[in-house]
């Protein structure tokens, strides 16, 4: 499947099939909805599994009324029932009632269904349609988005879309919204390219939630075929219909291969009605192209596309293996190199397409070759293409050769980055057709006779089974990356999943994850058995501790946060192993026990994970404080004058004082920074209109004249010490150290930033960080002390910050604010 990545549009665009009326020459206009197709068909004509057009139409209308009464309009609603006429009735009823159906396979576990619904913003799903045609709705067991907020936005008057879940073969599954018109246009392409006509028997042994099956179903509704919907696993029924009734069949490679295995050399029937067998959602390799016509009397036509785009290209059976033919009318294509520039005909590159229902150019992610006539040959996914020196290996080609061996039923070929840079190893995993696994040495001899040396697998590994998606397509080996740092930290404190987190960290597996390595590559990096790594990563993925595929948009983990996560997990594991953990909760502030020190280290690491590196935090702090040129700054910190150092590097006239709560070596700071270990002497909050002229009254605590100016600061920054007893938490004294109108900025980790993390709260108690734990509590306290313009950073996109200004005149609590 592809992701919608728009490219700039370099010219020239490769010549393709000329743009055409989407409805085809002489064809009636495409109806606006799937349900509207039924109004154009003879009421008594057979439509789906023996039901007539009128029976399906009346059932869909009845379901629409019931769904309308259930208030599904504008809501994402799951559809999880088996293939058959009731499935179609429920789909049409949901669409007519204004819902956005989220299609999932009938065998999808309920927890997985509910996760998909939560991602899409839905909270209900159709579990069955009873014998009277009444659909049964069931609510999810966990809260989700408010009603009406989950459906994709559509213009007023536009029919609701269908949400199709991708396989997640190279990353996490996602739902793709397809308009009803785009599905019908795709069906019209099948009608026109393959000559589908009213009265044809259309065989669809495919899961209907799959995009390829759904578009063929749309073709059947548009044309008025007699659609047969056997289960993909009902091979005897599928074989029988292919040989005796079907005139058009839509298949996928896995089903076609299973049918050929079942046929076991039987010749094609002499007078079979089968006219078209179209194969999509995978490649037609040499064995399929050779064996299918021998078994069923017709060759395999080709359909190439994706969930997001719909059909892109089609071809008749007489094209070479792996070729998918010419783009369908209305589709422009271009083939680009890694810099985004077009390649000449015959050269390899990544395919981008532009279609009427898409927003600009879309990167398919497929590596193709396009000849001078526009015909496409698909070599594989860009994410799975294998580099050997300066040449590329197509996994699809190697898999096709392996499947030619009589002992191999299916194969999966993956490039592994465990050799020299630019020279990937090639792992071939094979399912065998017999009870005895195929001999890897024999398979290697077989491939050596049929492939160039640079294409040969480095290892051939027999396996019991390869994972497959809902359509039967073999899934690519997942590449893993760590989950969000905050999720890992929370899991390290959770009783039942912490063992998995500790195992990931202790084994070195967590450190090896970057979104580009699969389990075998990670095993090679860590020296662990591949099977153990595979099992560990699969378990971690189920728990949400690791994610499959690269991050969306290539977004990297914040610098420094990964190291902090590993260290925090290690510290948490050591602490959990100590039986005296409860005693640490009662330890006095500042106690130097190992457990207290460990809790403080974890909190320091949490700051890096949740707030970013010191450099990033200093940059945000100075941006929020906006100090004027030549300002005088007080920094209160336990790890050095980071803000002062940065500010003085920018402003040669600025100067400052470091209140060093860790007794750092004064030699380590720049000359313009004075180091002290306690706050300046306290003074009264009186303000002087002219501090240079006013003399202090005898016995008064007011510092006047130049001495007053020297004792006051334009900016005070408190970093990571506001929660500890001591000068960092004495905000009244800190406000008193500011000039009138001076700024106080507190930069630390607050309760609001932890999002209910109970483990972090326990760490705070253990480490003695018990003061001003909430940002809003600190803000209220500053207002009570007379501070003005108090802002909580988390409310404005700057977590970990509270900013306030000292009053310009003597005042009480800020007016209009709670005391």
N, C-alpha and C positions, 0 to 999 in steps of 0.2 A: 504494500500500500504506500501511498505517497503522502507527503505533507505539502500544503499549498505554500510554496515559496516563490514569490514573483521575482523574476529577473528583469534587469533592464533589457530593452529590446534591440540588440544589435542586428543590423542588416548584413547580408540578405537573409530573408526567411526561405527555408528550403521549399521548393515547389512541392505541392501536395495535391490531393484531390481538390478540385475547385469548390469554393463555397457554394452551397446549394440551399434551396428552400428546405428547411428542416422537415417539412412534411412530405417531401418527394414530389416529383413531377406527376401531376394528375391525381395525387392522393388526397383524400378528404382532410380538412384541417385537423390538427391534433387536438383532442379534447383537453380542457383545462385541468381535469382531475381524473384519477383512476376510476372513481365511481361513475363519472360521466360517460365513460366508454360503454357501460352497460346499456345506456339509453339508445345507443346507435346499433345494437345487435338484435337479431330476431329473438323474441322472448323465449321460444321453445328450443332454441339451439343448445346442444350440450356445451358446458363451459368448463366445469372443474369436477373431476372425479364422479361423473355421472349426474351432477346437478345442472339444471338448466340455467340459462341466463336469468330468467324470471325468479327462480328459487334463490339464486345468489343475491339478486337485487333486493328482493323483499326481505331476506335475512339481514342484509347490510343496513337497510333502512330501519328495521326494527332495532338492531343493535345501536344505530346512531341515536335513536330516541332514548334508549336506556342510558347510553353514555352521556347524552345531554342532560338527562335528569340527575346524573351523578356528578355534574359540574366539572367535566374534564376539559372544557374549552380553555385553550391557552396553556395547558399543562402538559408536561412530559409524562407519558404513561407507558409503562413497559408492556410488551407483548411476548408472552412465553408459553406457547402451546405448540403442539406437534404439527407437522406438515398436513395439509388437507384443506377441504372446503371451509371448515370452521375457522381456520387461521385467516383465510381471505375475507370471510364475513367480518371477523373482528377487526382486521386492518381497515377495511373500507368504512366500518362503523365508526371507528376512532377518528379517522380523517374527516368524515362528514360531520362529526360532532365538534370539530375544531381542535382536537388534541394533536400533539406531536408524538406519534408512536415511536418508542425506542425498541428496536427489534433485537431479541436475544434468542439463542438456540433453546430448544425445548428441554435439553438436558443440562442447561446451565444451573449450577447450584444456587439456591436462593441467596446465600450471602454474597456470592459474586454478582448476581442480578442486582441486589440492593446497593452494592458498591457502584455499579454502573449507573444506577438511577441517581444516586447521590451526586456523582460527578456531573450528570446532566441536569440536575435540579429537579428531579421527579420524586414522587412519594407513593405512587400506586402502580399496580401492574395487573394485567389480565392473566388469570391462571387457568381458565377453562371456558369453554362454551358448552352449555348443557344441551340435552337432546331436543329441547324446544327452541334452541338457537339463542338462548339468553346468555350473555357473557357474564363471567364472575370476576369481580375486581377484588384485589387484596391490597391492603396498605403495608408499607414497609414497617419494619420493627424499630427503626431508629429515626430520629428527626432529620429533616432535610430542609431544603429551601422553602420559603413560604409559598403558598399556593399561587400559581400564576406567574412565578418568577423564573421557571426553568426553561420554558420553550424558547427556541431561538427567535430573535426578532424578525418579523416579516412585515412588509408593507401592508397597509390596510387593504383589505379585499383580496389579498393573496392567499391561496389555499395553504394549509399547514404543510410543513415538510415531513419527511420520514427520516428518523435518526437510525443510522446503520453503524454497528460497532465493528471496528477494524479488528484484525486478528491479533495485533500486538506482536507480530513476528519479529520486529526489530526494536521494539520498545514497549511501553505500556499501551494497552488497548485504549482507544478513544472513540467517541461517537462522531460521525460525520453526517451533517444535515444535507439531504438531497431533496430538491423540490420534486413535486409530482410531475411537473412538465419535463424536467430533465430525464426522469425515468421513462416517460412516454416517448421522448425524442430518441432515447437509446433503443427502446423497443421498435421505433420506426426504422432505425438503421438496420436492425436485424431483419425486419420485414423486407426492406428493399434489397439488402445485400444477399440474403439467402432465399428470397422468393417465398416467404411464409405467407400463406393464404388462408382464408376462412375455410373451415372444414378440416384443416390439418390436425393430426393428433400430435400434440406437443408434449414430449416426455421431459420432466424436470426432476430427476432423482437427486436433488440438492437441497440443503437446508435453506428454507425460504428467507431467513434473516440475512443471508449472504447477498451482497450487492449484485453479483452475477446472476444468481437465481431470480432476484427480485426484478431485474431489468427484463429477463426473459418472460417472467409472469406478466409484466407490463405489456410486452409484445403480444402475449396471448389475449389479454383483455382488449388491446387496441384492434387486433385483427379479428378476433372471434374464433380462436382455435379451441379444440377439445383438449384441455390441459390435464395431464396425469401427474399426480404428486406422490409417488411411492417414497418410502423412507430410503435414504442413501444406502442403508445397510441391507435392504431387501433385495439382494442381488438376483435371486431366482425370479422375482417378479419383474425386475428391471430388464433382465435378459429376455424374458418372455415377451414383454411389450416391444422391445427393440426388434425382435425377430418376426413379430406377427401383426403389430398394430401401429407403432409410431411411424410417422412420416418425417418428423423433425425431433431431434434430441439435443439437449444442452448438457454437456458433461464437463467434469474436471479430471485432471490426470489421475488422481488416486482412484476414482470410481472406474475410469476406463481401464486401468491396469488390473483392478480386481475382476472386472468383467472378462478381460482376456484370460486371466488365470482360471476363471470358472469355465470359459469356453474350452480350454484345454485342447486346442487344435481342431475343434469342430468346424467344418466348413460353413460358409455363409449360406443362408437359405436361398433357394433358387428364385423365389418371387417375393422377397421381403418388400414391404411398402416404404422402408426407410429411404429417404431422399437426402437429408442433411443431418450430419452429426457435427455439432460445433463444440470445440473444446476451448475453455477459458480458464482463468485463474491459475495458469501454469503453462509450461512449454510442451509442445509436441516434439518429442525427441525421435531419433531414428527408429527404435523398436516400436513405439506407438504408431508412427506413420506407416510402418511396414505391416504390423500385425492386425491392426483394427480392420482394415478393409478385407483382410483374409477371413476374419471372423464374422463380420456383419455386412459386408457387401458394399460399403461406402467408405471413402477416406475421411479423415478428420479435417474439417474446416477450422480456421483459427480465429479466436477473438482475444484481443489484447486491450486492457484498460486497468482501471483501479476503482476503489470505492469512491474516491473524491471526484475523479474525472468522468466516470462512466467509460463506455467503449471508446477507444482511441483508434484502433485499426482492426481490420479483418482480412482474411485471406481464404482462398479456396484450397482444397486438399493437395493440389499439385505443386505447392511451393516447398523449398527445402526445409529440413528440420530446423527448429528454432526461429524460423521466419514467421512474422505475424502479418505481413502484407502492407497494404496502403492505408493511410488514414481515412477515416470516414468523412463524408462531405461536411463542410463547415469547420474542419479542424486544420489549423496551421501548426507546423512542427518546426523545430530547429534543434540541431545537435551541437552541443557546446563543449569546449575543452575545460580544463580546471580553472582557467582564468575568466571563463564566461564568454569566450570568443567562439564564433561558428567554426566548425571543422569542415573540410571538403567531403564530398560524397565518398563513401567507402572507408572513412576513418572512424575510429571509435570515439564516442563522447557521451555526455549525459543528455537525455531527451527532455526538452521542454515543449509544452503544448499550449495552444490558445484555442478556447472553445467558447461558444456563445454563452453558456451558463456559468462560466468561470470568470473570476475577477483578474483579468490580465493574464500574463504568462505564468504557467505552473511548472515547477520542476518535478518531474516524475521520480527522480532518483534512480532511474534505470540506465544502465550502460547499453548503448545500441550502436548499430551500424545502419546507415541509411544510404541506399544506392542512388544513382542518378535519376531513377524513375520515382523515387520517394518511398520505395518499399523498405520496411523496417525489419531488422533482425535483432532480437533482444539477447544480450549476452549475460545479463544478471543485474542484481542490485549494485549500485555504487558502494553501498555500505558493506557488501559481501564480496566484491571483486578482489582478486588475489594478485598481488604484485610479486613477480619473480624477476629480480634485476630490473632491466628496462622494459620488460614485457608483462602483459597482464594475462591472467588465466581466468577463463569463465567457469565458475563452479557448475553452471548448468551443463556445459559440454562434458565435463568430467563425470558428472552424475549420469548423464545419458549413456556414456560408454560403460560405466559400471552396471547400469540396468540391462545392458545387452547380455551380460553373463547369465546363464540359466539359473544360477544359484542365488541371484540377487533380486529381491523384490522391490526395494526402494533404497535410495542413497541420499546422503547429505554431505556436501563438501564445503569445508570452511578453511579460510586462511588464518594462520596462527602467527602472531608476532613473537615467535620464540627463536628465530634465527637471527642472522645479521640484518642490520637495517636495510630495508628495501628488498629483502629476500625472505618472503614469508614461507613458513612450513605449510603444507597442505594436508589436512586431516580429512579422510574419507570414512564416514560411518555408514555401514550397510546393514540393512535388514535382509535376512536370508529367506529363501522360499521353502526350505525343507527343515526338518527337525534338527539337523546337524549344521552348525555354523559353517559358513563358507571359509575356506582356507585363505588367510590373507596373502600367503605367498603365491597361491594360484591366481588370486585376483590381481596381484601386482604383475605377474607374467601376462595376464590377459590385457591389462591396461597398457603395458609397455609395448605391446604389439599394435596398439591402436592410437596412441597419443605421442606427441612430440615429447622429448625428454623433460623440457621445462614444465610440462603440464602434469607430470606424474605425481601422484600422492606421495607425501613423505611417510605416511602411515595409513594403513587400512584397518579399521577397527570394526569387527562384527558387533552388533548390538541387538538386543531383544526387540526393541521397538523405538521408533523415532516419534517425537511429539508432533501432533497435527492440530491444525485449527479446525473451526466448525465445518469448513468446506472439504476437509480431508487433506488440505495442502500441508506439506511438511514445513514446520516452522524453523526459521533460522536459529542458530545457536544464539541465545541472548547474551548481550554484553552488559556488564553490571557496573553500577556506580553506587557510592554510598547514598543513603537517604539524607535528607536535610540534617545538618548538624544538631539542631534542636531536638529532632526526633530520636537521634541516636543517644543523646544525653538523657532524654526522658526514659528511653528504654533501659539504659544502664541502671536506673533506679527502680525499675519495675521488676517485681519478684519473678514473674514467669518467663519473661523474655530476656532477662539480663544474662542468663547463661549463654544465649546465642550471641549477644553483643560481645561478651567476654571472649568467646571462642573466636569470633571474627578478629578481634584485636590481638589476642594472644598468639594466634597462628600466623599473623602477618597478612592475612587475606584482606582485611580492611584497608591496609596501607597500599595494596596493589590495585585497588579499584579506581578506575578513572573514566568509566563509561565506554571504553574502547576494547576492553579485554573480556574474553569469555572464561569459563571455568578452567578449561585446559591451559590457557595462557597464564592464568593466575596460579595454577598448580605448578607450572614450570618456573614461575617467578619465586614461589615460596618453597619449592622442593617437596610439596605434599602430594599424596596420591590423588590423581584427577577425580576419581569417584567420590572421595571424601569431600573434596572442594565443591564438586557439583551438588552434592546433597546439602552441604552447609549453605551454599548460596541460594539454592532453591527454597530451603526453609526460611532463610533470612528474607527472601523476597516475599514469601507468603505473609510474614510478620510486618512487612513494610520497612524493614531495616536497610535493605538495599533496593535500588530501582533498576529497571532494565532500560538499556539504551542510553544515548547521550542526553544531556539536559536540554530542555526546550530552548531553542535559540542559541545553543552553545554556551549558555550562561555557566560560568565556572563557580566553584565553591570559593567564597571570599578568602583572600590570601591569609594564611596563618590559622584559619579556623580548623582545617583538617588535622594539623598537628595538635592543636588544642583538644580536639575531640579524642584522638588516640590517647593523649596523656590523661585526660579526664576519665576515660573509661578504665584505664590502667589503675588510676588512683582509686576509683570507685570500687574496683574489684579487690584491691588490697584492703580497703576499709571494710567492705562487706565480709571479708574473711576473718576480721577481728571480732571476737565474741564480746568485747567490751564496748560495742558501739553505743548502747543506751547510756552508759556512764559519760560519754563524751558530750551528750546533750546538756548535762548539768555542769560541765566544766566552766570555771569562771572565765570571763573575758580576758584574753591575753594569755591564757594557759598555754604552755609550750608542749603539750602532749602530742605524740605522733598523729593521733586521730584529729585533733584540732588543726594541726598544720596541714593534714591531708584535706580537710574540709575547706580550708582557706585556699589551698591550691586549686581545688575543683572550682571554687567560685571565681578565682582569677581566670581560669580557663573558660568558664562560662561567659565571662565578659568578652573574651576574644571571639567566642563563637557567636554570641548574640549581638554584640555591639561592633565587632570588627577589630582590625588591628589598631595599635596605638596611633600610627600615622593617620589612619582614616578618622579616628575619633578626634585627634588634635585638629585636623582640617575642619571637621564639622563644628567643633567647639569655637574655633576662631571665627568661622563664618557666622555662627549664631551671636557671638559677642560683638563682632565688628569693632575692634578697638581702634581708636583714633591714632594718627601718627604721633610718635613721641610719648606714648602713654607709659604709665608706671603700673606694673603688674605684680600681684601676689599670687603665687601658685602654691597650693597646699597638696602635697603628694607624698607617697611612700616609695616611688620608683623613679625619682629624678625629675628635672625641669623640662619635660617634653614640650609643653605649650610655650614656655619661655624661650627655649632654644629655637623653636620654629619662628616665633614672633621676632626675636632679635635678629635672626638671619634675614628677615624681610625688612625690618625697620631699624636702621642704624642709630636712631635717636631714642628708641625705647629702652627702658631699664626695668629691673625687677628684683623681687625677693622670692626665694624658695623657702617655704616652711617645710622642712624635710622631716617627715615623721619616721623615716627609717635611718636617720643619722648617716646619710650618705657622705662620702668623702668630698669635702668642699673643692678639692683640686679638680674634680671631674666636671665642673660646670664652667661656663664661659665667664670672663672677667666682669662683664656687666651684670652678673647675677650675684646677689648677696644671699648666703645661706644662713638660715636661723632654724632653731629647733623648738620655738614656742612663739605664740602670737605676740605682736607688739603690745605694749602696756595698754590696758583698757582706758577709754575716755568716755565722756558724756556725749550724748547724741546732739548737743547744741550745735547749731550751724552759725557761722559768721558771714555777714554780707561781704565784709572786706577783711579777709584773714590776715593780710599783710599789715594792716593798720591797727587792728584791735589788740589791746593788751589784756592778758588774762587777769581776772580778779584774784586778789590774794587768797590763797587756799583753795582756789577752784581747780577742778580736774580738767578744765578745757585747755587744750594745747593750741596756742595761737601763733600768728606770724609764720615765718618760714618753717619753723619746726613742725607746725601743724601740717603744712603741705608735704613735708618729708615723711610724715607718719601715715599719710593717706594714699590710697591707690585708686586708679581709674578702673581697674579690673581685678577681680579675684576669681581664680579658677580652682575648684576643689575636685580633685580626681581620685575616685575609688577609695575615699577615706571618710565619707559622710556617715557611714553606718557604724563606724567604730567609736567607742568612747574616746574623747580627746579633742584636740583643736579642730579637726575636720568636721566634727558634728556641732561645734559651737557657732551656729549660724548667726546668733545675735552679735557676737564679737566680730565675726567676719563682715557683717553689714556695717558695723561700727568702724571697720578699717577702711571703708570706702569713702571717697569724696562724695559730696552731694551729687546725686545723679549717676554715680558709678555703678558698674555692672557686677553682679555675682552670678557665676555660672557653675553649677554643680553637675559633674559628669560621672555617672555611676550606674550600676545595674539596680533597677527598682523592681518592686513586686509586679508592677504593670508590664514589665518587659518579660516576665517569666511565664506568662500565660498559664497560670495554675499549676506549675511544676512543683509537686510536693517534695521531691527530692532536693530541689534547690532551697526550699524553705527550711528543711531539716539541716542542710549545710550551714545556713545562716545562723541558726541557733547554736550549732556545734562550734562555729568559728567566732561567735561573739558579735556578729554583725547584726545588731538588734535595734539600732537607732535609725530613724527617718527611713524606714524600709519602703514606704510608699511615696511615689513622686507627688501625688496629689496631697498627701499629708504634709510633706515638706513645703509644698506651695502654700498651703493654708497657714502653716507656721510662719513662713516668711511674711505673709500678708499681715498676720497678727503683730509682727515686729515692725510694721510700717513700710515694708518693701512695696514698690509699685511696679506695674507692668510685669506681673509674674506670669510666666508661661511654662507649661509642662510640655516638653519636647515631643513626647509620644503623641500628643494631640495634634501635632503639626508635622509628623513624619520624621522626627528626630528622637528616636528612643534613647533612653538613658540620660536625658538632659532636663534640668530645671533652671530657668533663667529669670533673674529679677534685677531691679534697679533700686539703689538706695534713694530715699526721699530727698528732694531738694530743699525742703523746709521741715521743721519739726512737725510730726503728725502722728496720729494714732493709726489704727487699722485702716487699710485701704478702703475708701468709700465704696459702698455697694458690694463689698465682698464679705463673706462670712468670717467672723473673728475666730 
